[in-house]
Amino acid sequence: MVAPPLLSALEAAGYDLGSTGFGEPARRAAELMKNADYQRVLATIAEDLGADRARDPHAGVGMRFAHRQFDVNWLSSPHSHFELVAVVNRLDREAFDSRYCGELRFLYRLAYDTREQAGGVRSRLPMTVNVVHWILKDSGCQTVVRKLAYPGELGDASRQSWLMGPDGPFGQNPLATQLKAVEVNFQSVRWPSTVRPNLAGHAEYTLRVFEAGSYAPVPLENTPNEAKLRGNPALARELAKWLSEPEQLRKIDQGDIQIPTEYLAHRAISVAPHGLARLGNRPFTSALGKRFAKLDVSAPIGKPYETFTSSRGVLRRLDGLSCQGCHQSRSIAGFHLLGIDPASQAVDAIRVPMSVHFHDDLDRRARYLRARLDGETPPRMRPPAERAHTEGAVGDPCALPDAVDNQKWTCGDGLRCEPYMDDFFGICIPATGPSFGDPCEFGIPSANRNVHRDYSRLDRSLPCADAGVCESNAVGFPGGMCSGACTDLPVGAVCGEIAELGPFNHCLASGAPFPECITEKTRPGALRACDPHHPCREDYICARLADGGGACLPPYFLFQMRVDGHAL
């Protein structure tokens, strides 16, 4: 559920962050600061950011730093608040703990509003708080399923009446739930493209889970503690042996493996851009790669694995199941769900509030719900986040000619699989060559455990069709992006605004409001059109245009997707 009217009604009815996550009503950060449990979460975040600064002398808050950090003071500012942007039914999570009927998740975005001041602005910030509740089995899971199933197609007003009515999940007889955890995901630091031009910049996202009750950090699901495993060869051998057992290989293939907590990390950092091409997003490859080199992954006769055929494929599947791997697989700059912006927001708005992976996965979750409603055994297979279907559209990952794993990942008619930023997959582009929105600069990023040393040689380029030009990595376009003049645009292209890198950043650094900078320091350019059924390629976001349409842009061209430039 992402419709703003419904979410506003739910918040007003007692589903604010304080109520769902910390046991006391509160929406504004200053109110939450009165809660001791919220303070514990904030203290851990502050400690993480302090440790990052100690390791990186170039990191700090504000645009005067080369490496621009998240400002922990936002979490206590009188101008900050948390907005409910989604409620997500995860009945399919029943497979991970059969004591419950899955999970119900309340997702919040950090935002601020300084419009009471001269020149003030309203903006969201690159942070989500996911409040996860177990759905209790008090009345049986079949009753829960019926309670969560919409009774036909309803408009917002009718849906609100149903949601909060006697038969709805949030009405007089609500779902019985129990707080499981509070999960945070935030952009901890961003480097502009001027600092790391061959990667179009660099950003890091901290992932933490705080358990209900103590609000202490707990191990992250299926996310290995790389440093611990590298420092303890016996423990690494033990984990590799356990993962290589036939029963565990089958669960890895299905996507419902549950790795014991003694091997897991309490904090993960995902990095962007370029997804799983970056070793920082592949913790299993980093920690166990050599131990898996000779792994026998032959499946029992007649029961082949669906997602891998080699030991390298097993590692790739595991990497995608980790927190950082999943959050950098066809995501929106480290996030899978960001929420719908207000209709009144003229600039800095997102057209499509969810990632390609999240959108695709909704079909799987709907099939799960239908099976439960019909009393059937629901499907267990959870496709890789990198791709859920077999015939790729433009921008989708695809199997290169010499690929061993996922050979069925082909491109659709009129497309070809082009080697891109990853030696595991290519990218589907038009057979005639890249057009508006397609990549035009190519090179595999270096594989460093220290992501601050990552770079790409960008040793190959392709000419853009339709008289287009290549907007380069150096000015913030990951993989380069074909653009051009806003005349005689082909189907699938649209005219949008492209920030002029130097003038735009100088404008923000001067303290000018973002709407002013985006209006005065941009130029028109041809971009790929987008909507929920025509998504952008990885490392791009579908931004909302003035007419309500969408155009693909690098995410950090949107103010709400970057930690720097906010006057708060």
ABEGO torsion letter per residue (X at the ends): XABAAAAAAAAAAGABAAAAAAGBBBABAAAAAABAAAAAAAAAAAAAAAAAAAABAABBBEAABABBBBBAAAAABAABBBBBABBBBBAAAAAABAABAEBBBBBBBBBBBAAABBGBBBBBBBBBBBBBBBBBAAAEAAAAAAAABBBEBBBAAAAAAAAABAABAABABBBBBBBABBBBBBBABBBBAAABAAAGEBBBBBBBBBBBGAGBBBBBBGBBBAAAAAABAAAAAAAAAAAABAAAAAAAAAGABBBBAAABBABBBBBOBGEAABAAABAAAAAAAAAAAABBABBBBGBBBAABABAAAAAAAAAAABAAAAAABGBBGGBABAEBBBAABABGBBABABBAAAAAAAAAAAAAAAAAAAGBBBBABBBBAABABABBBBGBBBBBAABABGAABBBBBGBBBBBBABAABBBBBBAAEBBBGBBABBEBBBBBABAAABBBAGABBBBBBGGBBBBBAAAGBBGEBBBEBABGBBBGBBBBBBBBAAAAAAAAAAGBBAAAAAAAABBBBBBBBBBAABBBBBGBBBBBBAAGBBBBBBAAABAAABABGBBX
